[in-house]
Amino acid sequence: MLTAHLLATSTVGAGTPTTDRVIATAAAVVALAGVIIGGLALVRPTSRAGAGSRGAVAALVAAVIGVVAGGFVIVTADGGPGTGNGIVGGYAAVVLGLTGAVLGGSALARTRRPRRA
């Protein structure tokens, strides 16, 4: 019985979109947007008052959404990679989300520092 169970776990094709894969991919894309926005907020000078903090906050929000959605996919996955549960995309979303949170947090901290005279 154990052999039949192991053979039956991977019945989804590699390119078949499942609900879990779509959610994991969307979470990874949102987290990637957080990385991009956070990177731009960190490297761009704040020429207007409040412009840098909006980008940093947007990066943090996107990063948190990516981490939460990716974590949800990881927690609810029934199997490993290749089973159609989106586990790889979930881990990618968590890693990208944490990276975006670090970049957005750094950009936000930079905008909160008092300017030198």
Backbone as JSON Lines, residues from 0, in Angstrom:
{"i":0,"aa":"M","n":[0.82,-1.19,0.0],"ca":[0.0,0.0,0.0],"c":[0.87,1.26,0.0]}
{"i":1,"aa":"L","n":[1.98,1.23,0.68],"ca":[2.85,2.4,0.74],"c":[3.41,2.74,-0.64]}
{"i":2,"aa":"T","n":[3.78,1.74,-1.42],"ca":[4.31,1.98,-2.76],"c":[3.24,2.6,-3.66]}
{"i":3,"aa":"A","n":[2.02,2.13,-3.58],"ca":[0.95,2.7,-4.39],"c":[0.67,4.15,-3.99]}
{"i":4,"aa":"H","n":[0.8,4.45,-2.71],"ca":[0.59,5.83,-2.26],"c":[1.69,6.75,-2.78]}
{"i":5,"aa":"L","n":[2.92,6.29,-2.76],"ca":[4.03,7.1,-3.26],"c":[3.93,7.33,-4.76]}
{"i":6,"aa":"L","n":[3.48,6.33,-5.49],"ca":[3.35,6.49,-6.93],"c":[2.18,7.4,-7.3]}
{"i":7,"aa":"A","n":[1.18,7.49,-6.47],"ca":[-0.01,8.28,-6.77],"c":[0.12,9.74,-6.34]}
{"i":8,"aa":"T","n":[1.18,10.1,-5.61],"ca":[1.28,11.48,-5.11],"c":[1.58,12.48,-6.21]}
{"i":9,"aa":"S","n":[2.29,12.11,-7.24],"ca":[2.68,13.05,-8.28],"c":[1.88,12.8,-9.55]}
{"i":10,"aa":"T","n":[0.6,13.1,-9.5],"ca":[-0.25,12.88,-10.66],"c":[-0.46,14.16,-11.48]}
{"i":11,"aa":"V","n":[0.07,15.27,-11.03],"ca":[-0.09,16.54,-11.72],"c":[1.14,16.77,-12.58]}
{"i":12,"aa":"G","n":[0.91,17.18,-13.82],"ca":[2.02,17.45,-14.72],"c":[2.82,18.67,-14.29]}
{"i":13,"aa":"A","n":[4.03,18.76,-14.78],"ca":[4.93,19.84,-14.37],"c":[4.42,21.21,-14.81]}
{"i":14,"aa":"G","n":[3.74,21.29,-15.92],"ca":[3.26,22.57,-16.4],"c":[1.79,22.85,-16.13]}
{"i":15,"aa":"T","n":[1.15,21.96,-15.41],"ca":[-0.27,22.12,-15.15],"c":[-0.5,23.15,-14.05]}
{"i":16,"aa":"P","n":[-1.25,24.21,-14.34],"ca":[-1.51,25.19,-13.29],"c":[-2.58,24.69,-12.31]}
{"i":17,"aa":"T","n":[-2.22,24.65,-11.06],"ca":[-3.18,24.3,-10.01],"c":[-3.47,25.56,-9.19]}
{"i":18,"aa":"T","n":[-4.47,25.5,-8.36],"ca":[-4.82,26.66,-7.54],"c":[-3.66,27.06,-6.64]}
{"i":19,"aa":"D","n":[-3.03,26.07,-6.02],"ca":[-1.9,26.37,-5.14],"c":[-0.72,26.97,-5.9]}
{"i":20,"aa":"R","n":[-0.48,26.48,-7.1],"ca":[0.62,27.05,-7.9],"c":[0.31,28.48,-8.31]}
{"i":21,"aa":"V","n":[-0.93,28.76,-8.64],"ca":[-1.3,30.12,-9.03],"c":[-1.17,31.08,-7.84]}
{"i":22,"aa":"I","n":[-1.62,30.64,-6.68],"ca":[-1.5,31.48,-5.48],"c":[-0.03,31.71,-5.15]}
{"i":23,"aa":"A","n":[0.79,30.67,-5.22],"ca":[2.21,30.81,-4.92],"c":[2.91,31.72,-5.93]}
{"i":24,"aa":"T","n":[2.54,31.59,-7.18],"ca":[3.14,32.46,-8.2],"c":[2.73,33.91,-7.99]}
{"i":25,"aa":"A","n":[1.47,34.15,-7.69],"ca":[1.01,35.51,-7.42],"c":[1.72,36.09,-6.2]}
{"i":26,"aa":"A","n":[1.89,35.28,-5.17],"ca":[2.6,35.75,-3.97],"c":[4.05,36.09,-4.3]}
{"i":27,"aa":"A","n":[4.69,35.28,-5.12],"ca":[6.07,35.54,-5.5],"c":[6.18,36.81,-6.35]}
{"i":28,"aa":"V","n":[5.2,37.05,-7.22],"ca":[5.22,38.26,-8.05],"c":[5.02,39.5,-7.18]}
{"i":29,"aa":"V","n":[4.1,39.43,-6.23],"ca":[3.87,40.57,-5.32],"c":[5.12,40.82,-4.48]}
{"i":30,"aa":"A","n":[5.75,39.75,-3.99],"ca":[6.97,39.91,-3.21],"c":[8.1,40.48,-4.06]}
{"i":31,"aa":"L","n":[8.18,40.06,-5.32],"ca":[9.19,40.61,-6.23],"c":[8.94,42.09,-6.46]}
{"i":32,"aa":"A","n":[7.69,42.48,-6.57],"ca":[7.37,43.91,-6.69],"c":[7.85,44.66,-5.45]}
{"i":33,"aa":"G","n":[7.72,44.05,-4.28],"ca":[8.22,44.66,-3.06],"c":[9.73,44.84,-3.09]}
{"i":34,"aa":"V","n":[10.44,43.86,-3.64],"ca":[11.9,43.97,-3.76],"c":[12.26,45.11,-4.71]}
{"i":35,"aa":"I","n":[11.58,45.18,-5.84],"ca":[11.89,46.23,-6.82],"c":[11.57,47.61,-6.26]}
{"i":36,"aa":"I","n":[10.41,47.76,-5.66],"ca":[10.02,49.06,-5.1],"c":[10.95,49.44,-3.96]}
{"i":37,"aa":"G","n":[11.29,48.48,-3.12],"ca":[12.21,48.76,-2.01],"c":[13.59,49.15,-2.49]}
{"i":38,"aa":"G","n":[14.07,48.48,-3.52],"ca":[15.37,48.84,-4.09],"c":[15.36,50.23,-4.68]}
{"i":39,"aa":"L","n":[14.29,50.57,-5.39],"ca":[14.19,51.91,-5.96],"c":[14.07,52.97,-4.87]}
{"i":40,"aa":"A","n":[13.31,52.68,-3.83],"ca":[13.17,53.64,-2.74],"c":[14.48,53.82,-1.99]}
{"i":41,"aa":"L","n":[15.3,52.8,-1.97],"ca":[16.57,52.88,-1.26],"c":[17.63,53.65,-2.04]}
{"i":42,"aa":"V","n":[17.65,53.49,-3.36],"ca":[18.71,54.13,-4.15],"c":[18.33,55.5,-4.68]}
{"i":43,"aa":"R","n":[17.05,55.79,-4.8],"ca":[16.66,57.1,-5.32],"c":[16.72,58.15,-4.23]}
{"i":44,"aa":"P","n":[17.24,59.3,-4.56],"ca":[17.23,60.38,-3.58],"c":[15.81,60.91,-3.38]}
{"i":45,"aa":"T","n":[15.52,61.37,-2.2],"ca":[14.18,61.9,-1.91],"c":[14.18,63.38,-2.23]}
{"i":46,"aa":"S","n":[13.77,63.7,-3.43],"ca":[13.75,65.09,-3.86],"c":[12.52,65.81,-3.33]}
{"i":47,"aa":"R","n":[11.4,65.09,-3.2],"ca":[10.17,65.69,-2.68],"c":[9.93,65.19,-1.28]}
{"i":48,"aa":"A","n":[9.28,66.0,-0.5],"ca":[8.99,65.6,0.88],"c":[8.0,64.45,0.88]}
{"i":49,"aa":"G","n":[8.36,63.34,1.51],"ca":[7.48,62.2,1.63],"c":[7.51,61.23,0.48]}
{"i":50,"aa":"A","n":[8.23,61.54,-0.61],"ca":[8.23,60.64,-1.77],"c":[8.95,59.34,-1.46]}
{"i":51,"aa":"G","n":[10.03,59.42,-0.7],"ca":[10.78,58.2,-0.37],"c":[10.04,57.32,0.6]}
{"i":52,"aa":"S","n":[9.32,57.92,1.52],"ca":[8.62,57.11,2.52],"c":[7.44,56.37,1.9]}
{"i":53,"aa":"R","n":[6.81,56.93,0.89],"ca":[5.7,56.22,0.23],"c":[6.18,54.96,-0.47]}
{"i":54,"aa":"G","n":[7.31,55.05,-1.15],"ca":[7.88,53.87,-1.79],"c":[8.3,52.82,-0.78]}
{"i":55,"aa":"A","n":[8.88,53.26,0.32],"ca":[9.31,52.33,1.36],"c":[8.11,51.62,1.99]}
{"i":56,"aa":"V","n":[7.06,52.35,2.24],"ca":[5.85,51.75,2.83],"c":[5.2,50.8,1.83]}
{"i":57,"aa":"A","n":[5.18,51.18,0.56],"ca":[4.62,50.29,-0.47],"c":[5.43,49.0,-0.57]}
{"i":58,"aa":"A","n":[6.75,49.11,-0.47],"ca":[7.6,47.92,-0.5],"c":[7.32,47.03,0.71]}
{"i":59,"aa":"L","n":[7.17,47.62,1.87],"ca":[6.88,46.83,3.07],"c":[5.53,46.13,2.97]}
{"i":60,"aa":"V","n":[4.54,46.82,2.46],"ca":[3.21,46.22,2.33],"c":[3.25,45.05,1.34]}
{"i":61,"aa":"A","n":[3.88,45.25,0.19],"ca":[3.97,44.17,-0.8],"c":[4.78,43.0,-0.25]}
{"i":62,"aa":"A","n":[5.84,43.29,0.49],"ca":[6.66,42.23,1.06],"c":[5.89,41.41,2.08]}
{"i":63,"aa":"V","n":[5.14,42.08,2.93],"ca":[4.36,41.36,3.95],"c":[3.28,40.51,3.3]}
{"i":64,"aa":"I","n":[2.62,41.03,2.28],"ca":[1.61,40.25,1.56],"c":[2.24,39.01,0.94]}
{"i":65,"aa":"G","n":[3.42,39.18,0.33],"ca":[4.12,38.04,-0.27],"c":[4.53,36.99,0.76]}
{"i":66,"aa":"V","n":[5.03,37.44,1.91],"ca":[5.44,36.49,2.95],"c":[4.25,35.74,3.51]}
{"i":67,"aa":"V","n":[3.17,36.46,3.78],"ca":[1.98,35.81,4.36],"c":[1.36,34.81,3.38]}
{"i":68,"aa":"A","n":[1.21,35.21,2.12],"ca":[0.61,34.3,1.13],"c":[1.53,33.11,0.86]}
{"i":69,"aa":"G","n":[2.83,33.36,0.75],"ca":[3.77,32.27,0.55],"c":[3.81,31.33,1.74]}
{"i":70,"aa":"G","n":[3.77,31.88,2.93],"ca":[3.73,31.04,4.13],"c":[2.47,30.21,4.2]}
{"i":71,"aa":"F","n":[1.36,30.79,3.78],"ca":[0.1,30.04,3.74],"c":[0.2,28.85,2.8]}
{"i":72,"aa":"V","n":[0.81,29.05,1.64],"ca":[0.97,27.96,0.68],"c":[1.87,26.88,1.26]}
{"i":73,"aa":"I","n":[2.95,27.29,1.93],"ca":[3.87,26.32,2.51],"c":[3.19,25.5,3.59]}
{"i":74,"aa":"V","n":[2.44,26.17,4.45],"ca":[1.79,25.47,5.57],"c":[0.72,24.5,5.08]}
{"i":75,"aa":"T","n":[0.0,24.86,4.04],"ca":[-1.1,24.01,3.58],"c":[-0.69,22.98,2.53]}
{"i":76,"aa":"A","n":[0.57,22.96,2.13],"ca":[1.02,22.02,1.1],"c":[0.99,20.58,1.63]}
{"i":77,"aa":"D","n":[0.52,19.68,0.78],"ca":[0.44,18.27,1.16],"c":[1.68,17.49,0.76]}
{"i":78,"aa":"G","n":[2.45,18.01,-0.16],"ca":[3.61,17.29,-0.64],"c":[4.75,18.23,-0.98]}
{"i":79,"aa":"G","n":[5.79,17.69,-1.53],"ca":[6.98,18.47,-1.87],"c":[6.93,19.03,-3.28]}
{"i":80,"aa":"P","n":[8.09,19.38,-3.79],"ca":[8.17,19.92,-5.15],"c":[7.67,18.91,-6.18]}
{"i":81,"aa":"G","n":[6.94,19.39,-7.16],"ca":[6.44,18.55,-8.23],"c":[5.1,17.91,-7.98]}
{"i":82,"aa":"T","n":[4.48,18.2,-6.83],"ca":[3.19,17.59,-6.53],"c":[2.02,18.49,-6.87]}
{"i":83,"aa":"G","n":[2.29,19.71,-7.33],"ca":[1.22,20.62,-7.69],"c":[0.74,21.48,-6.54]}
{"i":84,"aa":"N","n":[1.46,21.45,-5.41],"ca":[1.05,22.22,-4.24],"c":[1.66,23.62,-4.18]}
{"i":85,"aa":"G","n":[2.52,23.98,-5.09],"ca":[3.09,25.31,-5.12],"c":[4.13,25.57,-4.07]}
{"i":86,"aa":"I","n":[4.75,24.53,-3.56],"ca":[5.7,24.68,-2.47],"c":[6.93,25.48,-2.89]}
{"i":87,"aa":"V","n":[7.39,25.32,-4.09],"ca":[8.57,26.05,-4.56],"c":[8.25,27.53,-4.69]}
{"i":88,"aa":"G","n":[7.1,27.86,-5.25],"ca":[6.68,29.25,-5.35],"c":[6.43,29.87,-3.99]}
{"i":89,"aa":"G","n":[5.94,29.07,-3.04],"ca":[5.74,29.57,-1.68],"c":[7.05,29.95,-1.02]}
{"i":90,"aa":"Y","n":[8.06,29.09,-1.16],"ca":[9.37,29.41,-0.59],"c":[9.99,30.62,-1.3]}
{"i":91,"aa":"A","n":[9.81,30.71,-2.61],"ca":[10.33,31.88,-3.34],"c":[9.65,33.15,-2.86]}
{"i":92,"aa":"A","n":[8.35,33.09,-2.61],"ca":[7.62,34.26,-2.13],"c":[8.12,34.69,-0.75]}
{"i":93,"aa":"V","n":[8.4,33.72,0.11],"ca":[8.88,34.06,1.45],"c":[10.27,34.7,1.37]}
{"i":94,"aa":"V","n":[11.15,34.12,0.58],"ca":[12.51,34.68,0.46],"c":[12.46,36.08,-0.17]}
{"i":95,"aa":"L","n":[11.72,36.23,-1.25],"ca":[11.61,37.55,-1.88],"c":[10.92,38.55,-0.96]}
{"i":96,"aa":"G","n":[9.91,38.11,-0.24],"ca":[9.21,38.99,0.69],"c":[10.11,39.48,1.81]}
{"i":97,"aa":"L","n":[10.92,38.59,2.36],"ca":[11.84,39.01,3.41],"c":[12.89,39.98,2.87]}
{"i":98,"aa":"T","n":[13.34,39.73,1.64],"ca":[14.29,40.66,1.01],"c":[13.65,42.03,0.79]}
{"i":99,"aa":"G","n":[12.42,42.03,0.31],"ca":[11.71,43.29,0.1],"c":[11.46,44.03,1.41]}
{"i":100,"aa":"A","n":[11.2,43.28,2.48],"ca":[10.99,43.92,3.79],"c":[12.27,44.57,4.3]}
{"i":101,"aa":"V","n":[13.39,43.92,4.09],"ca":[14.67,44.5,4.5],"c":[14.96,45.77,3.7]}
{"i":102,"aa":"L","n":[14.75,45.72,2.39],"ca":[15.0,46.89,1.55],"c":[14.03,48.03,1.9]}
{"i":103,"aa":"G","n":[12.75,47.7,2.04],"ca":[11.77,48.73,2.38],"c":[12.01,49.31,3.76]}
{"i":104,"aa":"G","n":[12.37,48.46,4.71],"ca":[12.67,48.95,6.05],"c":[13.89,49.84,6.08]}
{"i":105,"aa":"S","n":[14.91,49.48,5.31],"ca":[16.11,50.32,5.23],"c":[15.8,51.67,4.59]}
{"i":106,"aa":"A","n":[14.99,51.65,3.55],"ca":[14.6,52.91,2.9],"c":[13.76,53.77,3.84]}
{"i":107,"aa":"L","n":[12.87,53.14,4.59],"ca":[12.04,53.88,5.53],"c":[12.87,54.46,6.66]}
{"i":108,"aa":"A","n":[13.84,53.71,7.14],"ca":[14.72,54.22,8.19],"c":[15.55,55.39,7.67]}
{"i":109,"aa":"R","n":[15.95,55.32,6.42],"ca":[16.74,56.41,5.85],"c":[15.91,57.69,5.72]}
{"i":110,"aa":"T","n":[14.63,57.55,5.41],"ca":[13.8,58.75,5.27],"c":[13.44,59.33,6.63]}
{"i":111,"aa":"R","n":[13.53,58.56,7.7],"ca":[13.2,59.05,9.03],"c":[14.35,59.75,9.72]}
{"i":112,"aa":"R","n":[15.57,59.6,9.2],"ca":[16.73,60.26,9.82],"c":[16.65,61.76,9.65]}
{"i":113,"aa":"P","n":[17.07,62.5,10.67],"ca":[17.08,63.95,10.52],"c":[18.18,64.37,9.53]}
{"i":114,"aa":"R","n":[17.86,65.37,8.73],"ca":[18.83,65.84,7.74],"c":[19.88,66.72,8.42]}
{"i":115,"aa":"R","n":[21.1,66.6,7.89],"ca":[22.19,67.42,8.42],"c":[22.12,68.82,7.82]}
{"i":116,"aa":"A","n":[22.51,69.78,8.62],"ca":[22.48,71.16,8.15],"c":[23.67,71.53,7.33]}
